């Protein structure tokens, strides 16, 4: 039996000749964070280029929606599959493959000369991102010493928040200063740096004896695809339309079959025993509530900054930075405090601050409100995001045994993305029912009830977070069952 040396100051990585060299923890954070930043950035970066794409590719409204939704669909539906492939074939190997696939798809997006081709390559980008996002967190958790894990997860969460913040800004800057195709071309040099860095700084890992749950993979992907498709079509097609209701029904049937299959297979893609661990289950509820309320509200408030008064996408994106940059500073601090205070308490605080910030913004936002009046509530809401990101990652990974980290991360990220997609769809529906985009006052009329809906969901998530145990036990009997 080969015994790995203890990890005290960094991540031991195999070197030529069988020796092991130590890699500083900060380098492992960079190796995991750079690819994650790249794929998270592309979730939003296209949104500010939609008007330009409509002209250059002669795209109609439905095609513009699919420039965004194709990525979301491919990403959300295959997150658990990406984690499962990593467990079977090696997490680092699949992580690198995901980076490569994402980059090749980015090249295809940059070369696309029709709406259909851009939509197809955006979906493939989502497939690559689905391998990168969950495995990034799993590889980072294994790469740093346990005493530094809270800080590392906090920094990782801050980088994730930075990607969310910079998406609209980068998209607006590229479109105004260069050409929309550079939104995708910039991923190529990032890949050329990221792949060698990952191979140098991270070691291969996979649970021993892992097998692919092919039936589970197909059922989960198909069921999630149907549900997400129904969500993104809910507002434009109508929530009670036959196609949307049919997609929801098909998705629920497929996901029910997935649960039944996972309950009987020896090595399930997603062990159902995870959901007997209160910390894991409630953290997933908190993640869905946060992304529903916060990102649904942010979607509308970012448009408010472009309409009241009229501004360019870049100008509006820059004005969101007091909100969206805060997690970069707060999340590392939250990571340090997670073990001392308890992840559930920090998540509850974060969601409460988000609810206060969103409500404050909603009370102030009007047709003639000065931007300076909105800065303070943006800072409060952004700080709340930071207090949720890092504890969420720590509690999810701490709720299961180390060999299940990839599955747990994939499940949590899936719930999070579905929550965000549902939040945007539902809050957009509320907005359309009460207002519109034809003028500042009409926009505000729709904004207010929509954001109050988001506030209610966020505060409900805060109550759920209070039920999370302070120190979940990894490998508890329920999780082992």
KEMITOR-825036 format. One record per residue (C-alpha): residue number from 1; x negated, y, z negated. Coordinates in steps of 0.05 Angstrom, whole numbers. Layout:
BEGIN
nr->NUM, X->X, Y->Y, Z->Z
...
END
This chain:
BEGIN
nr->1, X->0, Y->0, Z->0
nr->2, X->-26, Y->69, Z->19
nr->3, X->-16, Y->121, Z->-35
nr->4, X->-13, Y->194, Z->-13
nr->5, X->-55, Y->242, Z->-54
nr->6, X->-18, Y->289, Z->-100
nr->7, X->0, Y->357, Z->-71
nr->8, X->-23, Y->414, Z->-116
nr->9, X->-43, Y->472, Z->-72
nr->10, X->-13, Y->458, Z->-5
nr->11, X->12, Y->407, Z->46
nr->12, X->-36, Y->349, Z->60
nr->13, X->-39, Y->339, Z->136
nr->14, X->-73, Y->281, Z->169
nr->15, X->-139, Y->300, Z->202
nr->16, X->-182, Y->262, Z->251
nr->17, X->-213, Y->200, Z->220
nr->18, X->-156, Y->189, Z->172
nr->19, X->-176, Y->243, Z->122
nr->20, X->-126, Y->293, Z->97
nr->21, X->-137, Y->368, Z->98
nr->22, X->-97, Y->417, Z->57
nr->23, X->-55, Y->471, Z->90
nr->24, X->-37, Y->533, Z->51
nr->25, X->37, Y->536, Z->34
nr->26, X->45, Y->603, Z->68
nr->27, X->23, Y->572, Z->134
nr->28, X->76, Y->517, Z->127
nr->29, X->128, Y->572, Z->115
nr->30, X->106, Y->607, Z->178
nr->31, X->107, Y->542, Z->218
nr->32, X->178, Y->527, Z->196
nr->33, X->202, Y->599, Z->198
nr->34, X->180, Y->622, Z->268
nr->35, X->221, Y->570, Z->307
nr->36, X->280, Y->580, Z->260
nr->37, X->277, Y->655, Z->271
nr->38, X->276, Y->644, Z->346
nr->39, X->339, Y->602, Z->348
nr->40, X->377, Y->644, Z->296
nr->41, X->361, Y->707, Z->336
nr->42, X->392, Y->679, Z->399
nr->43, X->458, Y->668, Z->362
nr->44, X->472, Y->743, Z->366
nr->45, X->422, Y->773, Z->414
nr->46, X->466, Y->764, Z->476
nr->47, X->525, Y->801, Z->445
nr->48, X->495, Y->870, Z->458
nr->49, X->481, Y->852, Z->531
nr->50, X->551, Y->831, Z->551
nr->51, X->568, Y->895, Z->588
nr->52, X->505, Y->890, Z->630
nr->53, X->517, Y->816, Z->644
nr->54, X->588, Y->833, Z->667
nr->55, X->560, Y->878, Z->721
nr->56, X->499, Y->838, Z->743
nr->57, X->533, Y->770, Z->745
nr->58, X->603, Y->796, Z->762
nr->59, X->629, Y->760, Z->701
nr->60, X->701, Y->765, Z->678
nr->61, X->724, Y->769, Z->605
nr->62, X->730, Y->694, Z->596
nr->63, X->659, Y->683, Z->623
nr->64, X->631, Y->737, Z->577
nr->65, X->662, Y->700, Z->518
nr->66, X->629, Y->635, Z->540
nr->67, X->560, Y->668, Z->544
nr->68, X->566, Y->670, Z->468
nr->69, X->611, Y->610, Z->454
nr->70, X->571, Y->560, Z->496
nr->71, X->512, Y->569, Z->449
nr->72, X->555, Y->565, Z->387
nr->73, X->590, Y->502, Z->412
nr->74, X->526, Y->465, Z->429
nr->75, X->493, Y->487, Z->364
nr->76, X->549, Y->472, Z->315
nr->77, X->569, Y->405, Z->344
nr->78, X->500, Y->373, Z->344
nr->79, X->469, Y->397, Z->279
nr->80, X->482, Y->331, Z->242
nr->81, X->458, Y->293, Z->304
nr->82, X->393, Y->333, Z->305
nr->83, X->381, Y->315, Z->232
nr->84, X->397, Y->242, Z->245
nr->85, X->349, Y->238, Z->304
nr->86, X->295, Y->268, Z->260
nr->87, X->305, Y->215, Z->207
nr->88, X->299, Y->160, Z->259
nr->89, X->243, Y->185, Z->305
nr->90, X->205, Y->231, Z->259
nr->91, X->226, Y->300, Z->236
nr->92, X->165, Y->337, Z->263
nr->93, X->170, Y->301, Z->330
nr->94, X->244, Y->319, Z->339
nr->95, X->231, Y->389, Z->312
nr->96, X->179, Y->401, Z->367
nr->97, X->224, Y->369, Z->419
nr->98, X->280, Y->417, Z->398
nr->99, X->234, Y->477, Z->405
nr->100, X->212, Y->453, Z->474
nr->101, X->284, Y->441, Z->497
nr->102, X->306, Y->508, Z->471
nr->103, X->249, Y->543, Z->508
nr->104, X->262, Y->506, Z->574
nr->105, X->335, Y->525, Z->569
nr->106, X->314, Y->598, Z->556
nr->107, X->274, Y->596, Z->621
nr->108, X->337, Y->570, Z->656
nr->109, X->378, Y->628, Z->626
nr->110, X->326, Y->677, Z->650
nr->111, X->329, Y->650, Z->720
nr->112, X->406, Y->643, Z->722
nr->113, X->438, Y->681, Z->779
nr->114, X->511, Y->660, Z->766
nr->115, X->556, Y->659, Z->705
nr->116, X->564, Y->583, Z->709
nr->117, X->489, Y->571, Z->706
nr->118, X->479, Y->619, Z->648
nr->119, X->535, Y->586, Z->609
nr->120, X->506, Y->516, Z->622
nr->121, X->436, Y->536, Z->600
nr->122, X->464, Y->572, Z->538
nr->123, X->497, Y->506, Z->518
nr->124, X->430, Y->470, Z->526
nr->125, X->397, Y->524, Z->484
nr->126, X->448, Y->505, Z->430
nr->127, X->428, Y->432, Z->436
nr->128, X->355, Y->450, Z->423
nr->129, X->373, Y->496, Z->366
nr->130, X->413, Y->441, Z->332
nr->131, X->348, Y->401, Z->324
nr->132, X->308, Y->461, Z->300
nr->133, X->352, Y->492, Z->246
nr->134, X->365, Y->433, Z->198
nr->135, X->296, Y->402, Z->207
nr->136, X->262, Y->469, Z->194
nr->137, X->290, Y->469, Z->123
nr->138, X->275, Y->395, Z->112
nr->139, X->203, Y->401, Z->135
nr->140, X->192, Y->463, Z->93
nr->141, X->219, Y->429, Z->30
nr->142, X->170, Y->371, Z->40
nr->143, X->111, Y->416, Z->58
nr->144, X->105, Y->459, Z->-4
nr->145, X->91, Y->439, Z->-77
nr->146, X->153, Y->433, Z->-120
nr->147, X->131, Y->491, Z->-164
nr->148, X->131, Y->537, Z->-103
nr->149, X->193, Y->510, Z->-69
nr->150, X->241, Y->563, Z->-96
nr->151, X->197, Y->620, Z->-69
nr->152, X->187, Y->584, Z->-2
nr->153, X->262, Y->573, Z->7
nr->154, X->274, Y->645, Z->-12
nr->155, X->225, Y->669, Z->41
nr->156, X->256, Y->621, Z->92
nr->157, X->325, Y->649, Z->76
nr->158, X->299, Y->720, Z->82
nr->159, X->271, Y->705, Z->151
nr->160, X->338, Y->675, Z->171
nr->161, X->372, Y->739, Z->147
nr->162, X->322, Y->780, Z->187
nr->163, X->340, Y->742, Z->250
nr->164, X->413, Y->758, Z->239
nr->165, X->394, Y->831, Z->228
nr->166, X->349, Y->837, Z->289
nr->167, X->394, Y->801, Z->339
nr->168, X->437, Y->861, Z->359
nr->169, X->377, Y->908, Z->354
nr->170, X->331, Y->866, Z->397
nr->171, X->386, Y->854, Z->448
nr->172, X->402, Y->928, Z->453
nr->173, X->329, Y->948, Z->458
nr->174, X->314, Y->897, Z->512
nr->175, X->374, Y->915, Z->554
nr->176, X->361, Y->990, Z->549
nr->177, X->286, Y->986, Z->559
nr->178, X->274, Y->926, Z->604
nr->179, X->323, Y->877, Z->635
nr->180, X->373, Y->829, Z->604
nr->181, X->332, Y->769, Z->628
nr->182, X->277, Y->788, Z->578
nr->183, X->325, Y->769, Z->522
nr->184, X->308, Y->697, Z->542
nr->185, X->237, Y->705, Z->569
nr->186, X->212, Y->728, Z->501
nr->187, X->224, Y->658, Z->475
nr->188, X->169, Y->629, Z->519
nr->189, X->109, Y->661, Z->483
nr->190, X->142, Y->645, Z->416
nr->191, X->144, Y->572, Z->436
nr->192, X->71, Y->573, Z->459
nr->193, X->52, Y->596, Z->389
nr->194, X->102, Y->555, Z->349
nr->195, X->88, Y->485, Z->376
nr->196, X->13, Y->484, Z->362
nr->197, X->26, Y->516, Z->294
nr->198, X->77, Y->462, Z->275
nr->199, X->30, Y->406, Z->297
nr->200, X->-27, Y->436, Z->256
nr->201, X->10, Y->456, Z->193
nr->202, X->64, Y->403, Z->183
nr->203, X->57, Y->329, Z->175
nr->204, X->104, Y->277, Z->204
nr->205, X->158, Y->251, Z->157
nr->206, X->218, Y->204, Z->162
nr->207, X->255, Y->160, Z->113
nr->208, X->229, Y->88, Z->116
nr->209, X->272, Y->39, Z->156
nr->210, X->320, Y->93, Z->182
nr->211, X->367, Y->71, Z->238
nr->212, X->410, Y->110, Z->285
nr->213, X->485, Y->111, Z->271
nr->214, X->504, Y->117, Z->345
nr->215, X->579, Y->109, Z->334
nr->216, X->577, Y->161, Z->278
nr->217, X->537, Y->209, Z->322
nr->218, X->588, Y->204, Z->379
nr->219, X->649, Y->211, Z->334
nr->220, X->620, Y->270, Z->295
nr->221, X->596, Y->307, Z->358
nr->222, X->662, Y->297, Z->394
nr->223, X->705, Y->315, Z->334
nr->224, X->665, Y->378, Z->318
nr->225, X->664, Y->398, Z->391
nr->226, X->741, Y->394, Z->394
nr->227, X->749, Y->434, Z->330
nr->228, X->700, Y->489, Z->349
nr->229, X->729, Y->493, Z->419
nr->230, X->798, Y->503, Z->388
nr->231, X->771, Y->557, Z->340
nr->232, X->737, Y->599, Z->394
nr->233, X->800, Y->594, Z->438
nr->234, X->848, Y->609, Z->381
nr->235, X->850, Y->685, Z->388
nr->236, X->848, Y->691, Z->465
nr->237, X->895, Y->632, Z->480
nr->238, X->940, Y->637, Z->419
nr->239, X->935, Y->593, Z->356
nr->240, X->1000, Y->558, Z->373
nr->241, X->984, Y->545, Z->446
nr->242, X->987, Y->472, Z->469
nr->243, X->913, Y->470, Z->487
nr->244, X->890, Y->498, Z->420
nr->245, X->936, Y->454, Z->378
nr->246, X->917, Y->393, Z->421
nr->247, X->843, Y->407, Z->411
nr->248, X->853, Y->414, Z->335
nr->249, X->893, Y->348, Z->334
nr->250, X->841, Y->311, Z->374
nr->251, X->785, Y->338, Z->331
nr->252, X->819, Y->318, Z->266
nr->253, X->833, Y->247, Z->293
nr->254, X->760, Y->240, Z->314
nr->255, X->734, Y->266, Z->248
nr->256, X->780, Y->220, Z->210
nr->257, X->753, Y->162, Z->250
nr->258, X->683, Y->187, Z->234
nr->259, X->697, Y->186, Z->159
nr->260, X->727, Y->116, Z->164
nr->261, X->666, Y->92, Z->202
nr->262, X->616, Y->124, Z->154
nr->263, X->650, Y->90, Z->95
nr->264, X->634, Y->21, Z->124
nr->265, X->567, Y->27, Z->160
nr->266, X->505, Y->6, Z->121
nr->267, X->463, Y->67, Z->140
nr->268, X->512, Y->124, Z->153
nr->269, X->495, Y->187, Z->190
nr->270, X->527, Y->225, Z->133
nr->271, X->533, Y->187, Z->67
nr->272, X->603, Y->202, Z->39
nr->273, X->574, Y->195, Z->-31
nr->274, X->544, Y->265, Z->-21
nr->275, X->614, Y->292, Z->-32
nr->276, X->619, Y->260, Z->-100
nr->277, X->564, Y->307, Z->-123
nr->278, X->600, Y->370, Z->-146
nr->279, X->541, Y->416, Z->-132
nr->280, X->536, Y->393, Z->-59
nr->281, X->611, Y->396, Z->-45
nr->282, X->622, Y->465, Z->-77
nr->283, X->560, Y->494, Z->-43
nr->284, X->588, Y->474, Z->24
nr->285, X->654, Y->508, Z->6
nr->286, X->615, Y->570, Z->-14
nr->287, X->575, Y->570, Z->51
nr->288, X->638, Y->565, Z->93
nr->289, X->672, Y->621, Z->53
nr->290, X->612, Y->667, Z->58
nr->291, X->604, Y->658, Z->134
nr->292, X->679, Y->664, Z->145
nr->293, X->686, Y->729, Z->107
nr->294, X->619, Y->763, Z->118
nr->295, X->604, Y->747, Z->190
nr->296, X->676, Y->756, Z->212
nr->297, X->675, Y->825, Z->179
nr->298, X->606, Y->842, Z->206
nr->299, X->630, Y->824, Z->276
nr->300, X->683, Y->879, Z->272
nr->301, X->643, Y->930, Z->233
nr->302, X->586, Y->927, Z->284
nr->303, X->637, Y->945, Z->337
nr->304, X->665, Y->1001, Z->292
nr->305, X->595, Y->1032, Z->292
nr->306, X->596, Y->1033, Z->369
nr->307, X->666, Y->1064, Z->374
nr->308, X->669, Y->1114, Z->316
nr->309, X->637, Y->1156, Z->345
nr->310, X->615, Y->1126, Z->412
nr->311, X->544, Y->1098, Z->408
nr->312, X->500, Y->1053, Z->449
nr->313, X->492, Y->980, Z->426
nr->314, X->420, Y->996, Z->404
nr->315, X->442, Y->1056, Z->363
nr->316, X->497, Y->1015, Z->330
nr->317, X->450, Y->957, Z->317
nr->318, X->399, Y->1002, Z->283
nr->319, X->454, Y->1029, Z->238
nr->320, X->471, Y->960, Z->212
nr->321, X->400, Y->950, Z->185
nr->322, X->413, Y->976, Z->114
nr->323, X->461, Y->917, Z->109
nr->324, X->427, Y->863, Z->149
nr->325, X->355, Y->875, Z->126
nr->326, X->371, Y->869, Z->52
nr->327, X->369, Y->793, Z->50
nr->328, X->296, Y->796, Z->73
nr->329, X->279, Y->831, Z->7
nr->330, X->330, Y->800, Z->-40
nr->331, X->327, Y->726, Z->-18
nr->332, X->255, Y->714, Z->-42
nr->333, X->273, Y->743, Z->-110
nr->334, X->335, Y->699, Z->-112
nr->335, X->291, Y->639, Z->-96
nr->336, X->248, Y->654, Z->-156
nr->337, X->309, Y->660, Z->-202
nr->338, X->347, Y->598, Z->-178
nr->339, X->315, Y->548, Z->-226
nr->340, X->319, Y->597, Z->-285
nr->341, X->390, Y->624, Z->-276
nr->342, X->424, Y->569, Z->-235
nr->343, X->441, Y->570, Z->-162
nr->344, X->516, Y->573, Z->-174
nr->345, X->512, Y->636, Z->-216
nr->346, X->469, Y->671, Z->-164
nr->347, X->516, Y->650, Z->-108
nr->348, X->575, Y->676, Z->-148
nr->349, X->539, Y->742, Z->-160
nr->350, X->521, Y->747, Z->-86
nr->351, X->592, Y->734, Z->-62
nr->352, X->619, Y->783, Z->-113
nr->353, X->571, Y->837, Z->-88
nr->354, X->591, Y->821, Z->-17
nr->355, X->664, Y->828, Z->-34
nr->356, X->652, Y->895, Z->-68
nr->357, X->609, Y->920, Z->-10
nr->358, X->659, Y->898, Z->43
nr->359, X->717, Y->928, Z->4
nr->360, X->679, Y->993, Z->-7
nr->361, X->663, Y->997, Z->68
nr->362, X->735, Y->983, Z->85
nr->363, X->761, Y->1039, Z->40
nr->364, X->712, Y->1089, Z->70
nr->365, X->715, Y->1070, Z->143
nr->366, X->758, Y->1119, Z->181
nr->367, X->763, Y->1155, Z->247
nr->368, X->721, Y->1213, Z->221
nr->369, X->676, Y->1179, Z->169
nr->370, X->603, Y->1201, Z->170
nr->371, X->552, Y->1145, Z->176
nr->372, X->515, Y->1168, Z->114
nr->373, X->576, Y->1151, Z->71
nr->374, X->571, Y->1078, Z->94
nr->375, X->498, Y->1065, Z->75
nr->376, X->509, Y->1050, Z->1
nr->377, X->563, Y->998, Z->10
nr->378, X->522, Y->966, Z->66
nr->379, X->463, Y->959, Z->18
nr->380, X->508, Y->927, Z->-35
nr->381, X->538, Y->877, Z->15
nr->382, X->468, Y->860, Z->43
nr->383, X->441, Y->848, Z->-27
nr->384, X->498, Y->800, Z->-38
nr->385, X->479, Y->761, Z->24
nr->386, X->408, Y->753, Z->-3
nr->387, X->432, Y->726, Z->-69
nr->388, X->471, Y->671, Z->-32
nr->389, X->421, Y->648, Z->22
nr->390, X->364, Y->622, Z->-21
nr->391, X->404, Y->587, Z->-76
nr->392, X->447, Y->553, Z->-24
nr->393, X->387, Y->520, Z->8
nr->394, X->357, Y->501, Z->-60
nr->395, X->422, Y->471, Z->-88
nr->396, X->437, Y->431, Z->-25
nr->397, X->368, Y->400, Z->-24
nr->398, X->368, Y->390, Z->-99
nr->399, X->434, Y->353, Z->-98
nr->400, X->409, Y->293, Z->-58
nr->401, X->348, Y->248, Z->-57
nr->402, X->288, Y->273, Z->-17
nr->403, X->298, Y->222, Z->40
nr->404, X->369, Y->250, Z->51
nr->405, X->347, Y->323, Z->56
nr->406, X->355, Y->325, Z->132
nr->407, X->426, Y->297, Z->130
nr->408, X->446, Y->345, Z->74
nr->409, X->416, Y->405, Z->110
nr->410, X->451, Y->386, Z->175
nr->411, X->518, Y->378, Z->140
nr->412, X->512, Y->445, Z->105
nr->413, X->491, Y->483, Z->167
nr->414, X->549, Y->452, Z->206
nr->415, X->599, Y->475, Z->154
nr->416, X->567, Y->544, Z->153
nr->417, X->570, Y->553, Z->229
nr->418, X->643, Y->529, Z->233
nr->419, X->660, Y->578, Z->177
nr->420, X->628, Y->635, Z->216
nr->421, X->663, Y->617, Z->281
nr->422, X->730, Y->610, Z->244
nr->423, X->719, Y->677, Z->209
nr->424, X->706, Y->714, Z->273
nr->425, X->767, Y->681, Z->307
nr->426, X->816, Y->692, Z->249
nr->427, X->794, Y->763, Z->233
nr->428, X->796, Y->781, Z->307
nr->429, X->868, Y->755, Z->309
nr->430, X->887, Y->798, Z->249
nr->431, X->853, Y->857, Z->281
nr->432, X->890, Y->849, Z->347
nr->433, X->957, Y->842, Z->311
nr->434, X->948, Y->910, Z->277
nr->435, X->904, Y->952, Z->323
nr->436, X->861, Y->953, Z->385
nr->437, X->800, Y->983, Z->418
nr->438, X->832, Y->1040, Z->458
nr->439, X->812, Y->1094, Z->408
nr->440, X->778, Y->1105, Z->340
nr->441, X->843, Y->1109, Z->299
nr->442, X->873, Y->1047, Z->332
nr->443, X->808, Y->1009, Z->317
nr->444, X->811, Y->1030, Z->244
nr->445, X->884, Y->1008, Z->240
nr->446, X->863, Y->938, Z->260
nr->447, X->798, Y->938, Z->221
nr->448, X->828, Y->949, Z->152
nr->449, X->874, Y->887, Z->146
nr->450, X->822, Y->844, Z->180
nr->451, X->766, Y->862, Z->132
nr->452, X->812, Y->855, Z->71
nr->453, X->824, Y->784, Z->95
nr->454, X->749, Y->773, Z->95
nr->455, X->742, Y->803, Z->25
nr->456, X->795, Y->755, Z->-2
nr->457, X->759, Y->694, Z->26
nr->458, X->691, Y->718, Z->-1
nr->459, X->719, Y->729, Z->-71
nr->460, X->751, Y->660, Z->-69
nr->461, X->682, Y->632, Z->-52
nr->462, X->654, Y->669, Z->-113
nr->463, X->703, Y->632, Z->-158
nr->464, X->683, Y->565, Z->-127
nr->465, X->609, Y->581, Z->-139
nr->466, X->622, Y->588, Z->-214
nr->467, X->639, Y->513, Z->-214
nr->468, X->570, Y->492, Z->-189
nr->469, X->529, Y->458, Z->-244
nr->470, X->467, Y->496, Z->-265
nr->471, X->419, Y->439, Z->-251
nr->472, X->446, Y->386, Z->-202
nr->473, X->411, Y->319, Z->-210
nr->474, X->380, Y->292, Z->-147
nr->475, X->395, Y->219, Z->-138
nr->476, X->453, Y->219, Z->-187
nr->477, X->493, Y->155, Z->-190
nr->478, X->548, Y->183, Z->-146
nr->479, X->498, Y->201, Z->-92
nr->480, X->466, Y->132, Z->-95
nr->481, X->532, Y->95, Z->-89
END
